[in-house]
Amino acid sequence: MRTNGQIEADAQADCNSAQFLEWVDRDLGYSQADIDSLIQRSAPAGVGIVNPDAWLEELRGESRHVR
């Protein structure tokens, strides 16, 4: 079994050996019009949600039990 010191040394070695390969500029291509369209399409589904915070917490709680 490895000690915490060995794990830390390995992590430091990994950081020291890292090399920059290339910069990739990611343009996901979402425009404000795309986002607005998605919001409009999803708005009817949220009409019945009285307390969005409680609803999200319920969803997050369920997903924690699935794993």
Secondary structure, 3 states (H helix, E strand, C coil): CCCHHHHHHHHHHHHHCCCCCCCCCCCCCCCHHHHHHHHHHHHHHHCCCCCHHHHHHHHHHHHHHHC
